[in-house]
Amino acid sequence: MVFVTRGLRDALLELAAKAEPETVTVPLSVTSANELLGGDDLRPKTPVFTHFYPPDTGGSVTAVFGMNLSIPARQTQGRFTSHPQGRLEVARTDDLHEIMLVAVPPWTTDTIAAFDRAGRKQELVVVDAEPPAELL
């Protein structure tokens, strides 16, 4: 099973809709269920996808150094990819990750799914919880 907060799922679908007809790909990170506000129904250490790194973050740094320095190493456990003209599956051209969330038009809650790196569909469970507030 792959757990995602309702807020993140909705934000990813909105991001994909705004990027259409272009594809959008963003790294995703998890928070343990015991750190969530409202994650009491899950086992404490259950990883729940809660955050994404915006696609334009660190663009100038990446252009200069040729690598993405805006995302801390080993801090993302998944990736979201939209397929505006594609099918609801992992494609050969996708930048793969341990867990993939893929969405297709019309960008509704029925058109997003989770897959493992090999492209096998996983059960996607939406959690009504929020990560703790963070200070910058």
N, CA, C and O atoms as a MOPAC input file, in Angstrom:
PM7 MOZYME 1SCF
protein

 N      0.83100 1    -1.18100 1     0.00000 1
 C      0.00000 1     0.00000 1     0.00000 1
 C      0.87500 1     1.24500 1     0.00000 1
 O      1.94900 1     1.26800 1     0.60200 1
 N      0.40400 1     2.26400 1    -0.67700 1
 C      1.06900 1     3.55900 1    -0.72300 1
 C      0.11000 1     4.56700 1    -0.11400 1
 O     -1.04100 1     4.67700 1    -0.53800 1
 N      0.59300 1     5.30900 1     0.89300 1
 C     -0.23600 1     6.28500 1     1.59400 1
 C      0.14500 1     7.69100 1     1.15000 1
 O      1.32600 1     8.01400 1     1.01900 1
 N     -0.86600 1     8.52200 1     0.92000 1
 C     -0.66800 1     9.91000 1     0.51400 1
 C     -1.71600 1    10.76600 1     1.21900 1
 O     -2.86000 1    10.34200 1     1.38300 1
 N     -1.32600 1    11.96500 1     1.63500 1
 C     -2.31700 1    12.85000 1     2.25200 1
 C     -3.24200 1    13.40100 1     1.17100 1
 O     -2.85300 1    13.56300 1     0.01400 1
 N     -4.45200 1    13.67700 1     1.57200 1
 C     -5.43400 1    14.24100 1     0.64100 1
 C     -4.91100 1    15.56200 1     0.06100 1
 O     -5.06600 1    15.82800 1    -1.13100 1
 N     -4.30200 1    16.37200 1     0.90300 1
 C     -3.77800 1    17.65900 1     0.45100 1
 C     -2.70800 1    17.52000 1    -0.62100 1
 O     -2.70900 1    18.26800 1    -1.59800 1
 N     -1.79200 1    16.56700 1    -0.44600 1
 C     -0.75000 1    16.36600 1    -1.45200 1
 C     -1.35400 1    15.83700 1    -2.74400 1
 O     -1.01500 1    16.31600 1    -3.82600 1
 N     -2.23500 1    14.86700 1    -2.64600 1
 C     -2.87100 1    14.32800 1    -3.85500 1
 C     -3.55100 1    15.43700 1    -4.64900 1
 O     -3.38500 1    15.53100 1    -5.86500 1
 N     -4.31400 1    16.27300 1    -3.95600 1
 C     -5.02800 1    17.35600 1    -4.62300 1
 C     -4.06600 1    18.37400 1    -5.23200 1
 O     -4.30300 1    18.87400 1    -6.33200 1
 N     -2.98100 1    18.68100 1    -4.51800 1
 C     -1.98900 1    19.62600 1    -5.03400 1
 C     -1.30400 1    19.08500 1    -6.28700 1
 O     -1.05100 1    19.83800 1    -7.22700 1
 N     -1.00400 1    17.79600 1    -6.30500 1
 C     -0.35800 1    17.18800 1    -7.46900 1
 C     -1.27900 1    17.20200 1    -8.68200 1
 O     -0.83300 1    17.47100 1    -9.79700 1
 N     -2.55500 1    16.91500 1    -8.47200 1
 C     -3.51000 1    16.95400 1    -9.57900 1
 C     -3.65900 1    18.37100 1   -10.12500 1
 O     -3.78300 1    18.56100 1   -11.33400 1
 N     -3.64700 1    19.35900 1    -9.24300 1
 C     -3.72600 1    20.75500 1    -9.66900 1
 C     -2.47600 1    21.15800 1   -10.44600 1
 O     -2.56600 1    21.84700 1   -11.46300 1
 N     -1.32700 1    20.73200 1    -9.97100 1
 C     -0.06200 1    21.01300 1   -10.64700 1
 C     -0.06700 1    20.42000 1   -12.05800 1
 O      0.36600 1    21.07500 1   -13.00600 1
 N     -0.54400 1    19.20800 1   -12.19700 1
 C     -0.60700 1    18.55100 1   -13.50900 1
 C     -1.57400 1    19.27300 1   -14.43900 1
 O     -1.28400 1    19.45400 1   -15.62100 1
 N     -2.71800 1    19.68400 1   -13.91200 1
 C     -3.71300 1    20.38400 1   -14.72900 1
 C     -3.15900 1    21.71000 1   -15.24300 1
 O     -3.38600 1    22.07600 1   -16.39600 1
 N     -2.43100 1    22.43100 1   -14.38200 1
 C     -1.85700 1    23.72300 1   -14.78500 1
 C     -0.73900 1    23.55300 1   -15.80600 1
 O     -0.53900 1    24.43200 1   -16.64400 1
 N     -0.01300 1    22.45200 1   -15.75600 1
 C      1.10400 1    22.22300 1   -16.66800 1
 C      0.65600 1    21.69700 1   -18.02800 1
 O      1.40800 1    21.78100 1   -18.99900 1
 N     -0.55600 1    21.15700 1   -18.10900 1
 C     -1.03400 1    20.56300 1   -19.35100 1
 C     -0.95300 1    21.57700 1   -20.48000 1
 O     -1.36800 1    22.71700 1   -20.26900 1
 N     -0.45700 1    21.25200 1   -21.64000 1
 C     -0.21800 1    19.93500 1   -22.20700 1
 C      1.18500 1    19.37700 1   -21.92200 1
 O      1.54000 1    18.31500 1   -22.43300 1
 N      1.96700 1    20.07300 1   -21.12500 1
 C      3.30500 1    19.59800 1   -20.77400 1
 C      3.23600 1    18.56800 1   -19.65400 1
 O      2.28200 1    18.54200 1   -18.87700 1
 N      4.24900 1    17.73100 1   -19.58100 1
 C      4.39200 1    16.77300 1   -18.49600 1
 C      5.04400 1    17.47900 1   -17.31500 1
 O      5.90100 1    18.34500 1   -17.49800 1
 N      4.64200 1    17.11400 1   -16.11700 1
 C      5.29500 1    17.62800 1   -14.91800 1
 C      5.79600 1    16.43100 1   -14.11400 1
 O      5.10600 1    15.42000 1   -13.98100 1
 N      6.99700 1    16.56500 1   -13.58900 1
 C      7.58900 1    15.52500 1   -12.76000 1
 C      8.17500 1    16.18600 1   -11.53000 1
 O      8.98500 1    17.10700 1   -11.63200 1
 N      7.75400 1    15.70400 1   -10.34700 1
 C      8.26900 1    16.27800 1    -9.10200 1
 C      8.63100 1    15.17000 1    -8.11600 1
 O      7.95000 1    14.14700 1    -8.03900 1
 N      9.71300 1    15.38300 1    -7.36200 1
 C     10.07400 1    14.43100 1    -6.31800 1
 C      9.13600 1    14.55600 1    -5.12300 1
 O      8.65200 1    15.64400 1    -4.81200 1
 N      8.88700 1    13.43100 1    -4.45700 1
 C      7.97900 1    13.38300 1    -3.30800 1
 C      8.71900 1    12.87100 1    -2.08100 1
 O      9.61700 1    12.03600 1    -2.18300 1
 N      8.32600 1    13.38600 1    -0.91600 1
 C      8.93000 1    12.89900 1     0.32600 1
 C      7.82700 1    12.48000 1     1.29600 1
 O      6.66500 1    12.86400 1     1.16300 1
 N      8.24000 1    11.68000 1     2.27600 1
 C      7.29000 1    11.10600 1     3.23100 1
 C      7.50900 1    11.67400 1     4.62700 1
 O      8.55900 1    12.23000 1     4.94600 1
 N      6.48100 1    11.51100 1     5.43900 1
 C      6.50900 1    11.81000 1     6.86600 1
 C      5.94700 1    10.59000 1     7.57200 1
 O      4.98300 1     9.99200 1     7.09500 1
 N      6.52600 1    10.21600 1     8.68700 1
 C      5.99800 1     9.08700 1     9.46200 1
 C      4.62200 1     9.43700 1    10.00400 1
 O      4.37400 1    10.57800 1    10.39500 1
 N      3.73700 1     8.46500 1    10.02900 1
 C      2.35800 1     8.68800 1    10.47000 1
 C      2.28000 1     9.27400 1    11.87300 1
 O      1.37400 1    10.05600 1    12.16100 1
 N      3.21300 1     8.91200 1    12.75300 1
 C      3.15600 1     9.43500 1    14.11900 1
 C      3.46600 1    10.92600 1    14.19100 1
 O      3.21500 1    11.54900 1    15.22300 1
 N      4.00500 1    11.51500 1    13.12700 1
 C      4.28000 1    12.94900 1    13.09100 1
 C      3.12900 1    13.74600 1    12.48000 1
 O      3.13600 1    14.97700 1    12.51800 1
 N      2.15300 1    13.05600 1    11.92500 1
 C      1.03800 1    13.72000 1    11.25500 1
 C     -0.04800 1    14.12600 1    12.23200 1
 O     -0.23800 1    13.49300 1    13.27000 1
 N     -0.74800 1    15.17700 1    11.89000 1
 C     -1.93700 1    15.57700 1    12.63600 1
 C     -3.11500 1    14.86000 1    11.99300 1
 O     -3.56700 1    15.25400 1    10.91700 1
 N     -3.61100 1    13.82200 1    12.63500 1
 C     -4.71400 1    13.04800 1    12.09400 1
 C     -4.29800 1    11.70100 1    11.54000 1
 O     -5.11400 1    11.03000 1    10.90900 1
 N     -3.07200 1    11.28100 1    11.74900 1
 C     -2.62000 1     9.99800 1    11.25200 1
 C     -2.70000 1     8.89400 1    12.28500 1
 O     -1.96600 1     7.90900 1    12.20700 1
 N     -3.58500 1     9.05400 1    13.25100 1
 C     -3.68000 1     8.12200 1    14.37600 1
 C     -4.13900 1     6.71700 1    13.99300 1
 O     -3.89100 1     5.76900 1    14.73800 1
 N     -4.80400 1     6.56600 1    12.84600 1
 C     -5.30200 1     5.25700 1    12.43600 1
 C     -4.21400 1     4.37400 1    11.82100 1
 O     -4.43600 1     3.18700 1    11.57900 1
 N     -3.05000 1     4.95100 1    11.57300 1
 C     -1.95900 1     4.21000 1    10.94800 1
 C     -0.91800 1     3.80000 1    11.98700 1
 O     -0.83100 1     4.39200 1    13.06200 1
 N     -0.13800 1     2.78800 1    11.65200 1
 C      0.97800 1     2.42600 1    12.52600 1
 C      1.94300 1     3.60600 1    12.59000 1
 O      2.11900 1     4.30300 1    11.59000 1
 N      2.56500 1     3.84500 1    13.73000 1
 C      3.37800 1     5.04900 1    13.92900 1
 C      4.45900 1     5.30600 1    12.87800 1
 O      4.65400 1     6.45700 1    12.48700 1
 N      5.14800 1     4.30600 1    12.42000 1
 C      6.25100 1     4.50800 1    11.46800 1
 C      5.83700 1     4.37100 1    10.00800 1
 O      6.69800 1     4.34800 1     9.12900 1
 N      4.54100 1     4.28000 1     9.73100 1
 C      4.06500 1     4.16000 1     8.35600 1
 C      4.46300 1     5.40000 1     7.56800 1
 O      4.13600 1     6.51400 1     7.97800 1
 N      5.16400 1     5.23400 1     6.43800 1
 C      5.51300 1     6.39700 1     5.61900 1
 C      4.30000 1     6.87700 1     4.82200 1
 O      3.62200 1     6.09700 1     4.15500 1
 N      4.05100 1     8.17500 1     4.91200 1
 C      2.93300 1     8.78700 1     4.19900 1
 C      3.50100 1     9.91000 1     3.33500 1
 O      4.19800 1    10.78800 1     3.84100 1
 N      3.21000 1     9.88700 1     2.04300 1
 C      3.66700 1    10.97200 1     1.18100 1
 C      2.94400 1    12.25400 1     1.56300 1
 O      1.71400 1    12.30900 1     1.57400 1
 N      3.72800 1    13.28700 1     1.87700 1
 C      3.16800 1    14.53200 1     2.38800 1
 C      3.66500 1    15.77900 1     1.66100 1
 O      2.98800 1    16.80800 1     1.68100 1
 N      4.83900 1    15.70900 1     1.01700 1
 C      5.46800 1    16.89600 1     0.44300 1
 C      5.98300 1    16.62800 1    -0.97000 1
 O      6.28800 1    15.49200 1    -1.33500 1
 N      6.07100 1    17.70500 1    -1.75400 1
 C      6.74900 1    17.62500 1    -3.04600 1
 C      7.69300 1    18.81000 1    -3.16300 1
 O      7.50300 1    19.84300 1    -2.52200 1
 N      8.70200 1    18.64300 1    -3.98600 1
 C      9.63400 1    19.72900 1    -4.28200 1
 C      9.20100 1    20.35000 1    -5.59400 1
 O      9.12900 1    19.64900 1    -6.60300 1
 N      8.90700 1    21.65800 1    -5.61600 1
 C      8.43300 1    22.30000 1    -6.84400 1
 C      9.40100 1    22.06500 1    -8.00300 1
 O     10.61500 1    22.03400 1    -7.80200 1
 N      8.86700 1    21.89900 1    -9.21300 1
 C      9.71100 1    21.54800 1   -10.35000 1
 C     10.75300 1    22.60100 1   -10.71800 1
 O     11.76500 1    22.25500 1   -11.32700 1
 N     10.54700 1    23.86100 1   -10.37600 1
 C     11.49400 1    24.90900 1   -10.75200 1
 C     12.49300 1    25.23500 1    -9.65800 1
 O     13.35500 1    26.09200 1    -9.85600 1
 N     12.40500 1    24.58100 1    -8.51400 1
 C     13.30500 1    24.86800 1    -7.40000 1
 C     14.74200 1    24.58900 1    -7.80300 1
 O     15.06400 1    23.50800 1    -8.29600 1
 N     15.59400 1    25.56800 1    -7.59100 1
 C     17.01400 1    25.38900 1    -7.85800 1
 C     17.37400 1    25.32600 1    -9.32000 1
 O     18.43700 1    24.81000 1    -9.66500 1
 N     16.51800 1    25.83900 1   -10.20100 1
 C     16.77800 1    25.76800 1   -11.63200 1
 C     18.08600 1    26.39500 1   -12.05600 1
 O     18.80500 1    25.81700 1   -12.87000 1
 N     18.41500 1    27.56100 1   -11.52700 1
 C     19.66000 1    28.21300 1   -11.91900 1
 C     20.87100 1    27.45900 1   -11.38700 1
 O     21.89900 1    27.38500 1   -12.06100 1
 N     20.76100 1    26.90200 1   -10.19000 1
 C     21.86400 1    26.11400 1    -9.62500 1
 C     22.08000 1    24.85800 1   -10.46600 1
 O     23.21700 1    24.48000 1   -10.75100 1
 N     21.00000 1    24.22600 1   -10.85400 1
 C     21.09200 1    23.03100 1   -11.68500 1
 C     21.73900 1    23.35900 1   -13.02200 1
 O     22.57100 1    22.59700 1   -13.51500 1
 N     21.35900 1    24.49200 1   -13.61200 1
 C     21.91700 1    24.88600 1   -14.90300 1
 C     23.42800 1    25.10400 1   -14.81500 1
 O     24.15200 1    24.74600 1   -15.74400 1
 N     23.90600 1    25.67300 1   -13.73700 1
 C     25.32600 1    25.96500 1   -13.58400 1
 C     26.12300 1    24.70600 1   -13.27400 1
 O     27.16000 1    24.46700 1   -13.89300 1
 N     25.65700 1    23.90200 1   -12.33100 1
 C     26.43000 1    22.76100 1   -11.86700 1
 C     26.08200 1    21.44000 1   -12.55300 1
 O     26.81700 1    20.46100 1   -12.42100 1
 N     24.96400 1    21.40800 1   -13.28800 1
 C     24.59900 1    20.20100 1   -14.00600 1
 C     24.00000 1    19.11100 1   -13.14600 1
 O     23.86000 1    17.97700 1   -13.60300 1
 N     23.64500 1    19.42300 1   -11.91600 1
 C     22.99300 1    18.45000 1   -11.03500 1
 C     22.02300 1    19.19300 1   -10.14100 1
 O     22.17700 1    20.39200 1    -9.90800 1
 N     21.04000 1    18.49400 1    -9.64800 1
 C     20.02300 1    19.11100 1    -8.80700 1
 C     20.52200 1    19.19300 1    -7.37300 1
 O     20.54500 1    18.19400 1    -6.65400 1
 N     20.92100 1    20.38800 1    -6.96800 1
 C     21.42100 1    20.60100 1    -5.61400 1
 C     20.35000 1    21.14100 1    -4.68100 1
 O     20.61900 1    21.38800 1    -3.50500 1
 N     19.12500 1    21.32900 1    -5.19700 1
 C     18.06300 1    21.91700 1    -4.38000 1
 C     17.35800 1    20.89300 1    -3.50000 1
 O     16.64900 1    21.27000 1    -2.56700 1
 N     17.54200 1    19.60300 1    -3.78100 1
 C     16.88100 1    18.54900 1    -3.01300 1
 C     17.94500 1    17.79500 1    -2.23600 1
 O     18.89000 1    17.27500 1    -2.82900 1
 N     17.80800 1    17.72800 1    -0.92600 1
 C     18.79800 1    16.99600 1    -0.13300 1
 C     18.89500 1    15.53700 1    -0.56700 1
 O     17.88800 1    14.89700 1    -0.86700 1
 N     20.10700 1    15.03100 1    -0.59500 1
 C     20.32200 1    13.64300 1    -1.01200 1
 C     19.51200 1    12.68100 1    -0.15200 1
 O     19.41500 1    12.84800 1     1.06400 1
 N     18.93900 1    11.68600 1    -0.79100 1
 C     18.15000 1    10.62400 1    -0.14800 1
 C     16.93500 1    11.15000 1     0.62600 1
 O     16.47300 1    10.50700 1     1.56800 1
 N     16.42700 1    12.29900 1     0.23600 1
 C     15.29900 1    12.87600 1     0.94800 1
 C     13.98100 1    12.67100 1     0.21800 1
 O     12.93400 1    13.09800 1     0.70300 1
 N     14.01800 1    12.02800 1    -0.93100 1
 C     12.77200 1    11.77200 1    -1.64300 1
 C     12.60100 1    10.27200 1    -1.82400 1
 O     13.52500 1     9.56600 1    -2.22800 1
 N     11.42200 1     9.81300 1    -1.52100 1
 C     11.13400 1     8.38800 1    -1.59600 1
 C     10.21100 1     8.04700 1    -2.76600 1
 O      9.90100 1     6.88000 1    -3.00400 1
 N      9.78400 1     9.06600 1    -3.48300 1
 C      8.87700 1     8.82900 1    -4.59400 1
 C      8.94400 1     9.93500 1    -5.61900 1
 O      9.66900 1    10.91500 1    -5.45400 1
 N      8.17800 1     9.76400 1    -6.67800 1
 C      8.13000 1    10.75900 1    -7.74300 1
 C      6.71800 1    10.78100 1    -8.30900 1
 O      6.07700 1     9.74100 1    -8.46100 1
 N      6.24500 1    11.98500 1    -8.61900 1
 C      4.96400 1    12.16700 1    -9.29400 1
 C      5.24700 1    12.54800 1   -10.73300 1
 O      6.10500 1    13.38700 1   -11.00500 1
 N      4.52100 1    11.92700 1   -11.65800 1
 C      4.64300 1    12.24500 1   -13.07900 1
 C      3.25700 1    12.32400 1   -13.68500 1
 O      2.40400 1    11.46900 1   -13.44100 1
 N      3.04200 1    13.37500 1   -14.48800 1
 C      1.77500 1    13.46800 1   -15.21600 1
 C      1.99300 1    12.96600 1   -16.63900 1
 O      3.06900 1    13.12600 1   -17.21500 1
 N      0.95700 1    12.36100 1   -17.18700 1
 C      0.98300 1    11.87100 1   -18.56400 1
 C     -0.19700 1    12.51800 1   -19.29700 1
 O     -1.25100 1    11.89500 1   -19.42400 1
 N     -0.04000 1    13.75700 1   -19.78200 1
 C     -1.16300 1    14.46300 1   -20.41300 1
 C     -1.76600 1    13.74800 1   -21.61700 1
 O     -2.97500 1    13.82900 1   -21.83400 1
 N     -0.95200 1    13.05300 1   -22.40000 1
 C     -1.48300 1    12.32100 1   -23.54700 1
 C     -1.27500 1    10.81600 1   -23.38600 1
 O     -1.44100 1    10.05600 1   -24.34000 1
 N     -0.91900 1    10.40200 1   -22.20400 1
 C     -0.55900 1     9.00500 1   -21.99900 1
 C     -1.59600 1     8.18600 1   -21.27200 1
 O     -2.75000 1     8.57700 1   -21.09400 1
 N     -1.11900 1     7.02400 1   -20.86000 1
 C     -1.98800 1     6.09800 1   -20.14400 1
 C     -1.60000 1     6.09100 1   -18.66800 1
 O     -0.51100 1     6.52400 1   -18.29200 1
 N     -2.50900 1     5.59400 1   -17.84900 1
 C     -2.29100 1     5.55000 1   -16.40000 1
 C     -1.40700 1     4.35200 1   -16.06600 1
 O     -1.87000 1     3.32000 1   -15.58100 1
 N     -0.11900 1     4.52800 1   -16.34500 1
 C      0.88200 1     3.50200 1   -16.08700 1
 C      2.26200 1     4.15200 1   -16.12300 1
 O      2.41700 1     5.27000 1   -16.61500 1
 N      3.25200 1     3.45200 1   -15.60400 1
 C      4.62300 1     3.93500 1   -15.66400 1
 C      5.12000 1     3.72600 1   -17.08700 1
 O      4.97500 1     2.64400 1   -17.65500 1
 N      5.71100 1     4.77800 1   -17.65700 1
 C      6.22600 1     4.70100 1   -19.02500 1
 C      7.73700 1     4.49400 1   -19.02300 1
 O      8.41300 1     4.81900 1   -18.04600 1
 N      8.24800 1     3.96600 1   -20.08700 1
 C      9.69400 1     3.75900 1   -20.21200 1
 C     10.46200 1     5.07100 1   -20.11400 1
 O     11.61600 1     5.08300 1   -19.68500 1
 N      9.84100 1     6.15700 1   -20.50300 1
 C     10.51500 1     7.45900 1   -20.50600 1
 C     10.45200 1     8.16800 1   -19.16400 1
 O     11.07700 1     9.21600 1   -18.99700 1
 N      9.71900 1     7.62900 1   -18.21000 1
 C      9.60400 1     8.26200 1   -16.88800 1
 C     10.92500 1     8.17700 1   -16.13500 1
 O     11.67100 1     7.20600 1   -16.26100 1
 N     11.19300 1     9.20700 1   -15.35500 1
 C     12.34000 1     9.20700 1   -14.44500 1
 C     11.89900 1     8.40300 1   -13.22700 1
 O     11.16100 1     8.91200 1   -12.38300 1
 N     12.34500 1     7.14800 1   -13.13000 1
 C     11.81500 1     6.21500 1   -12.13100 1
 C     12.31500 1     6.49300 1   -10.72400 1
 O     13.38200 1     7.07000 1   -10.51400 1
 N     11.51100 1     6.06500 1    -9.78000 1
 C     11.81400 1     6.17400 1    -8.36400 1
 C     11.23000 1     4.94500 1    -7.67200 1
 O     10.54300 1     4.14300 1    -8.30500 1
 N     11.49900 1     4.79700 1    -6.39400 1
 C     11.00300 1     3.63500 1    -5.64700 1
 C      9.49000 1     3.49600 1    -5.76400 1
 O      8.97400 1     2.41100 1    -6.03200 1
 N      8.78600 1     4.60800 1    -5.56000 1
 C      7.32900 1     4.66100 1    -5.72300 1
 C      7.01600 1     5.76300 1    -6.72100 1
 O      7.57000 1     6.85900 1    -6.65300 1
 N      6.12300 1     5.45500 1    -7.64200 1
 C      5.70200 1     6.42200 1    -8.65400 1
 C      4.20800 1     6.69600 1    -8.49800 1
 O      3.40200 1     5.76900 1    -8.42400 1
 N      3.85100 1     7.96800 1    -8.44800 1
 C      2.45300 1     8.36700 1    -8.56400 1
 C      2.30000 1     8.92800 1    -9.96300 1
 O      3.06000 1     9.80700 1   -10.37000 1
 N      1.33200 1     8.43100 1   -10.69500 1
 C      1.10600 1     8.83500 1   -12.08400 1
 C     -0.32900 1     9.31200 1   -12.21000 1
 O     -1.24700 1     8.71000 1   -11.65400 1
 N     -0.51500 1    10.40500 1   -12.95000 1
 C     -1.86500 1    10.93400 1   -13.17700 1
 C     -2.05800 1    11.23300 1   -14.65700 1
 O     -1.10700 1    11.54000 1   -15.37600 1
 N     -3.30500 1    11.13800 1   -15.09300 1
 C     -3.69100 1    11.43400 1   -16.47300 1
 C     -4.94600 1    12.30600 1   -16.44200 1
 O     -5.64200 1    12.35200 1   -15.42800 1
 N     -5.24400 1    13.00900 1   -17.56500 1
 C     -6.46900 1    13.80100 1   -17.62500 1
 C     -7.68600 1    12.90500 1   -17.44700 1
 O     -7.64400 1    11.74300 1   -17.85000 1
 N     -8.74000 1    13.39200 1   -16.87200 1
 C     -9.07000 1    14.78300 1   -16.59300 1
 C     -8.60900 1    15.28700 1   -15.22100 1
 O     -9.20900 1    16.21700 1   -14.68200 1
 N     -7.56200 1    14.69700 1   -14.65000 1
 C     -6.95000 1    15.15000 1   -13.39400 1
 C     -7.93600 1    15.09800 1   -12.23500 1
 O     -8.05700 1    16.05200 1   -11.46700 1
 N     -8.62800 1    13.98900 1   -12.11700 1
 C     -9.56100 1    13.78200 1   -11.00600 1
 C     -8.97900 1    12.73700 1   -10.06100 1
 O     -7.95800 1    12.11400 1   -10.35400 1
 N     -9.63500 1    12.55800 1    -8.93800 1
 C     -9.15500 1    11.59100 1    -7.94800 1
 C     -9.17000 1    10.16200 1    -8.48700 1
 O     -8.51500 1     9.28600 1    -7.92200 1
 N     -9.90200 1     9.91600 1    -9.56100 1
 C     -9.94400 1     8.58100 1   -10.17300 1
 C     -8.83300 1     8.37000 1   -11.20000 1
 O     -8.65000 1     7.26100 1   -11.70100 1
 N     -8.09100 1     9.43800 1   -11.51500 1
 C     -7.08100 1     9.32500 1   -12.57400 1
 C     -5.66200 1     9.51600 1   -12.04100 1
 O     -4.79200 1    10.03100 1   -12.74200 1
 N     -5.44200 1     9.10300 1   -10.81200 1
 C     -4.10800 1     9.08100 1   -10.22500 1
 C     -3.92200 1     7.70400 1    -9.58400 1
 O     -4.83200 1     7.17000 1    -8.94900 1
 N     -2.73500 1     7.14800 1    -9.76200 1
 C     -2.48200 1     5.79900 1    -9.24400 1
 C     -1.02700 1     5.69100 1    -8.79400 1
 O     -0.17600 1     6.49100 1    -9.18400 1
 N     -0.76700 1     4.68600 1    -7.96800 1
 C      0.58500 1     4.41800 1    -7.45800 1
 C      1.13700 1     3.15600 1    -8.10700 1
 O      0.40700 1     2.20600 1    -8.38800 1
 N      2.45800 1     3.17400 1    -8.33800 1
 C      3.14600 1     2.04700 1    -8.94700 1
 C      4.49700 1     1.87400 1    -8.26800 1
 O      5.04800 1     2.82200 1    -7.70900 1
 N      5.02200 1     0.65800 1    -8.32200 1
 C      6.39000 1     0.46700 1    -7.85400 1
 C      7.32800 1     0.72100 1    -9.03600 1
 O      6.87700 1     0.97600 1   -10.15200 1
 N      8.63000 1     0.64900 1    -8.78100 1
 C      9.63400 1     0.95200 1    -9.80800 1
 C      9.48500 1     0.06800 1   -11.05100 1
 O      9.81800 1     0.48900 1   -12.15900 1
 N      8.99200 1    -1.13900 1   -10.86300 1
 C      8.82200 1    -2.07300 1   -11.98300 1
 C      7.52800 1    -1.82500 1   -12.75700 1
 O      7.26800 1    -2.49600 1   -13.75500 1
 N      6.71900 1    -0.87000 1   -12.30700 1
 C      5.47600 1    -0.56000 1   -12.99800 1
 C      4.27200 1    -1.33500 1   -12.51700 1
 O      3.20600 1    -1.25800 1   -13.12800 1
 N      4.41700 1    -2.08900 1   -11.42000 1
 C      3.27300 1    -2.83000 1   -10.86500 1
 C      2.40300 1    -1.88100 1   -10.04900 1
 O      2.89700 1    -1.14800 1    -9.19300 1
 N      1.11800 1    -1.90400 1   -10.32500 1
 C      0.18400 1    -1.02400 1    -9.62300 1
 C      0.11000 1    -1.39700 1    -8.14400 1
 O      0.07800 1    -2.57500 1    -7.78600 1
 N      0.08300 1    -0.36600 1    -7.29000 1
 C     -0.01000 1    -0.52100 1    -5.84800 1
 C     -1.31600 1     0.11900 1    -5.37800 1
 O     -1.84700 1     1.01200 1    -6.03800 1
 N     -1.82200 1    -0.33400 1    -4.25500 1
 C     -3.02800 1     0.28300 1    -3.69900 1
 C     -2.67100 1     1.66000 1    -3.16800 1
 O     -1.74800 1     1.79200 1    -2.36300 1
 N     -3.39500 1     2.69700 1    -3.61200 1
 C     -3.18100 1     4.07000 1    -3.16800 1
 C     -4.23200 1     4.41200 1    -2.12300 1
 O     -5.42900 1     4.40500 1    -2.40800 1
 N     -3.77700 1     4.71200 1    -0.91100 1
 C     -4.66800 1     5.02000 1     0.19700 1
 C     -4.51900 1     6.50200 1     0.54100 1
 O     -3.42600 1     6.97500 1     0.85100 1
 N     -5.63800 1     7.22200 1     0.48000 1
 C     -5.63700 1     8.65000 1     0.79900 1
 C     -5.92500 1     8.81200 1     2.28200 1
 O     -6.87700 1     8.24300 1     2.81600 1
 N     -5.07600 1     9.60600 1     2.93800 1
 C     -5.15500 1     9.80400 1     4.38900 1
 C     -5.60200 1    11.23900 1     4.66900 1
 O     -5.04700 1    12.18900 1     4.11700 1
 N     -6.60000 1    11.38600 1     5.52600 1
 C     -7.03100 1    12.71400 1     5.95500 1
 C     -6.17700 1    13.15600 1     7.12700 1
 O     -6.60100 1    13.08200 1     8.28100 1
 N     -4.98400 1    13.61100 1     6.82700 1
 C     -4.03900 1    14.04100 1     7.85700 1
 C     -3.17700 1    15.14900 1     7.25700 1
 O     -3.13900 1    15.34000 1     6.04200 1
 N     -2.48900 1    15.87100 1     8.13200 1
 C     -1.61700 1    16.95300 1     7.69200 1
 C     -0.27500 1    16.82700 1     8.39200 1
 O     -0.19400 1    16.42000 1     9.55100 1
 N      0.79000 1    17.18800 1     7.65400 1
 C      2.09500 1    17.19500 1     8.31000 1
 C      2.14300 1    18.32700 1     9.32500 1
 O      1.36800 1    19.27900 1     9.23000 1
 N      3.05400 1    18.23300 1    10.30400 1
 C      3.16000 1    19.31500 1    11.27200 1
 C      3.61600 1    20.60600 1    10.60200 1
 O      4.30000 1    20.57100 1     9.57800 1
 N      3.24400 1    21.73000 1    11.17000 1
 C      3.65600 1    23.02600 1    10.63700 1
 C      5.16900 1    23.13400 1    10.69900 1
 O      5.79100 1    22.71000 1    11.67400 1
 N      5.75900 1    23.70300 1     9.65700 1
 C      7.20000 1    23.85700 1     9.60500 1
 C      7.54200 1    25.32700 1     9.54600 1
 O      6.84200 1    26.11300 1     8.90800 1
 N      8.60200 1    25.69000 1    10.20400 1
 C      9.07700 1    27.06500 1    10.15800 1
 C     10.24200 1    27.17000 1     9.20100 1
 O     11.08400 1    26.27500 1     9.13000 1
 N     10.28700 1    28.26500 1     8.46600 1
 C     11.40200 1    28.47900 1     7.52500 1
 C     12.55100 1    29.16700 1     8.20800 1
 O     13.57500 1    29.43000 1     7.57900 1

